[in-house]
Amino acid sequence: MTDHRAAFERFCTLFYTEKRVADAFALLVSDDYRQHNPNIPDGPAAAVDALTPSFDGSPEARFEIQRILVDGDLAMVHVKASRPGTPDAAVADLYRFEDGRIVEHWDVLQQVPAHAVHDHPMF
């Protein structure tokens, strides 16, 4: 079994921290990329086109990696997404690898509430 951790960490740094969407996708995403987000078509070019304005085109936005998990052909990154004027969001992006490249993506987003019923942090 291939260990995808180092490549996935580099992908996450490029994508979330440096906001270099096209470079991250060129590094690790397969041409056969399947997107499960219902608002983005399949394929790396469609994802880059859809995501670039939120990342590269938004200098004030921040995407702080909280944790990275890698298990076999699956990898997940938990991210704190912050934009001025909007509540922070918790993002969990799940990716599947095949032949050393990312071939599939799922995401779950949750707005950080102003008031929670407990004092457990989301991050």
N, C-alpha and C positions, 0 to 999 in steps of 0.2 A: 504494500500500500504506500502510495506517495504521501509525503508530508507537505501539505500546501501552506503551512503557517508562514514561512518567510515571504513567499510571493504574495499571500493575502495581506500580510501586514504592510508590505510596500504599496499594494493596490489601495489599501485604506488610507495610508498617509497621503498618497497622491490625490485621491478622490475627496476625502472628507477634510483633511487638515490643510492641504495645499490648494484644494479646490481646482485641480487640474483634471477635469472630467475626461477630456479626450485622451490625455496621456495615460490615465489609469485604465481606460477601456482598451487602448492600444496595447498596453502591457499584458493584460491578462484575460480579456473577454473574447470568447469564440465568435466566429461569424454566425454560428448556429444558436446564438443567445436567445433564450426564451424568457419572456417577461410576463410575470403574473400580476403586475400592477395593471388594473383595468384601464388606466388612462394613458399608458405608453405602449406603442406597438412593439412587436418582436424585433430583434436585431440590434446590434450595437450602435449603429448610426442613429436609429430612432431614439435610443436612450440618451445618447450624447446630446442630440438636438433638444430633447425634452428637459434634460437636467442642467445643461450649461447655464441657462439664465439664472437658475437658483443658486448655482455655485460660482462659476467664473464671473458671471455678470452681476453678482451681488456682493460687493466688497465688505459690506457691513455684516453680512451673515456669518455665523460661526457654527461649525459642526465639530463638537468635541467628542472624541472617541472615549467611551467609558470602559468598554471591555471587548475583547475579541475571543471568540471560541472557535476552535477547529476540531472536527471529528470526522476522520476519513475523508469522504468526498463532499462534506458539508462544512460551511464556514458561516459564522454569524458575527455581526458587529452591532453593538448597542451604542447609540449616538445621542448626545444632547444637541438639539438643533435650536439655535437662537437667531432671531431677527428683530431688529428694532421695531417697536410698535405692535408686536404680536407676542402672545404667550409662548414660552419655550415648548418644545415637543420632545417626547421620547420616541426614538426611531429604532426599530430592530430590522436590519436587513439580513436576509438569509440567502446564501448563494450555494449552488451546487457545481462541483468541478467534474470535468470529464477530460481525460487525456491532458491533464495539466492546465486546462483553461476553464474559466467560468462559463457555464452553458445555461444556467437558470438562476432566476432571482425572484424572491418574494419579499414584501415589506409590510410592516405593521407600524402605524404612527398613532401616538396618543398625545393629546395636548396636556401639558402640565396644568392642573387646576389651580386656581387662586387659593382655594381652601380644600384641604384633604380631611378625611374623617380620622386620620391617624397622623403620627409624626414620622413615619418611615419615608426616607427620601426616595425619589424615583431613579436617582443615579448613584 
